[in-house]
């Protein structure tokens, strides 16, 4: 990430380099990595309902809380409120979380790491889009169909379904396909972290101080605390799953929030600032969280 940041600050790459590299990660490298990883594991390992409940429950709780706080403390449109809530709960599970989990926990963290990367984009991003479209009075059949198509075509979701189906079928993956996916998948971790640093180098830190401060606190402190309570005391997850759920909740806000804000031309400056600040602060909070959990 630091290398990507310095490359951006010293303008070693074109201005659109972050967008291009991020697109490569999202459309090519990460799907290849997810597909070949899931094709090698039993399907039952993926559908770990207690883990999904802990991780998803924390996300849902902070999303609802974000909507309520935005409604009463930061007046604005429903689009702004939904983006406010998304910023509070949308962890960078794909670009930062999955690489870090694999580095820290190795193969044991593979499946829960992938689950975290999939659930944020496949569930909460569409939910925010629905609220934004309702705000614009366009929540009709065409919008619903377009949204469904967009979710189905999500590369991470497609790779996940393909990997699980391959695993369930019992059909072995041909060696050339394995080699192809492994070569692309090996580019995922370095390119994802590099692209995140490159993106941060081009962002500005501006916006409403109170709202930004609240959202950074909600993302880095409140979200992991709620997930910690669910994982350790309510659901009582076994082994490293509870720690992984909390670490995923403690990740900084993800870049897709900024992309969605740009699309709706709402919450752009604030989302950019929150991503930058939460990412910088997470350099301190994530190691501290890991020490406490282990």
C-alpha positions, -999 to +999 in steps of 0.1 A: +000+000+000+028+024+008+045+016-025+012+024-043+008+056-023+044+067-032+039+058-068+009+080-069+024+109-050+055+110-073+033+105-104+052+074-116+020+061-132-008+077-152-037+094-134-061+065-142-037+038-131-055+032-098-088+026-117-072+003-142-053-018-116-084-020-094-105-031-123-079-058-131-080-070-095-119-070-093-126-085-128-096-109-133-072-116-105-096-119-076-123-140-094-095-164-106-082-167-070-117-172-055-127-198-082-097-221-079-097-218-040-134-227-036-132-255-062-108-273-039-128-272-007-161-289+004-192-268-002-203-272+034-172-253+045-185-222+028-220-221+042-209-216+078-242-201+091-229-191+126-200-172+110-224-156+084-247-145+113-219-129+133-203-111+104-236-102+086-253-093+119-226-068+127-228-053+092-266-050+094-266-035+129-241-007+119-259-001+086-293+004+104-276+026+131-260+046+104-293+053+087-308+064+120-279+087+130-278+102+095-316+108+096-315+128+128-280+142+131-270+149+095-300+161+074-299+152+037-316+130+011-322+092+015-294+087-010-270+106+013-283+087+043-279+053+027-243+062+015-236+074+051-247+040+064-228+021+038-196+040+046-200+030+083-203-007+076-186-014+042-152-028+051-125-032+026-128-069+028-116-076-007-087-052-014-073-051+022-091-077+043-086-109+023-049-103+016-042-095+053-063-125+065-043-148+042-010-134+055-020-137+091-041-169+092-029-187+061-052-213+044-074-215+076-086-179+069-093-185+032-130-194+033-141-168+059-120-142+041-138-149+008-172-149+026-165-114+039-154-102+004-186-116-012-212-106+013-204-069+013-207-065-024-236-090-030-259-079-002-252-044+012-242-026-020-275-036-038-294-026-006-279+009-008-286+011-046-323+002-039-326+030-013-309+055-037-333+045-065-363+049-042-351+083-033-350+092-070-384+078-076-371+052-100-377+020-080-397+004-108-395-029-126-368-018-149-345-007-121-352-039-102-343-059-133-311-039-139-301-043-103-306-080-104-286-083-135-258-062-120-257-084-089-257-116-109-229-103-131-207-094-102-173-111-109-168-121-073-203-137-071-199-154-104-165-168-093-179-180-060-209-198-076-186-214-102-162-225-076-189-240-054-206-258-083-173-272-094-166-285-059-201-300-055-199-317-089-168-336-079-152-330-113-116-323-112-103-290-126-079-296-156-043-288-148-040-260-174-070-243-158-055-247-124-022-232-136-040-203-154-060-194-123-031-197-099-010-174-121-037-148-121-046-154-085-011-148-073-013-112-087-044-106-064-027-097-031+001-074-043-021-056-069-050-051-045-028-035-018-009-015-044-041-002-060-055+008-025-024+029-018-025+044-053-062+054-048-055+070-014-027+091-029-052+108-052-079+115-026-085+147-007-095+149+030-124+174+031-159+176+043-180+180+074-157+173+104-184+160+127-199+136+102-165+123+091-153+119+127-185+100+136-182+077+106-145+069+112-153+061+148-183+039+137-162+021+112-130+014+131-144+011+167-182+006+169-185-019+140-158-043+154-172-039+189-207-050+178-192-079+158-170-089+187-201-090+210-220-112+185-190-135+176-177-141+211-208-138+234-240-143+214-230-168+187-198-181+204-179-189+173-152-215+175-115-212+167-102-184+147-136-176+131-145-151+158-112-133+154-115-131+116-151-117+118-139-090+142-109-082+120-131-079+089-154-055+108-124-035+119-111-029+084-113+006+069-140+018+046-138+003+011-132+020-022-165+008-038-184+033-015-166+061-032-174+047-066-211+044-058-210+080-044-195+092-076-223+074-096-250+092-076-231+124-073-238+124-036-215+120-005-184+120-028-161+143-009-171+128+025-167+092+014-133+099-001-121+116+032-135+087+053-117+061+032-084+079+035-086+087+072-099+052+082-072+035+061-044+056+076-057+051+112-062+014+106-024+010+104-026+015+141-060+000+150-057-033+131-025-044+148-039-034+181-071-054+174-051-084+163-030-083+195-061-081+216-078-110+198-047-133+200 
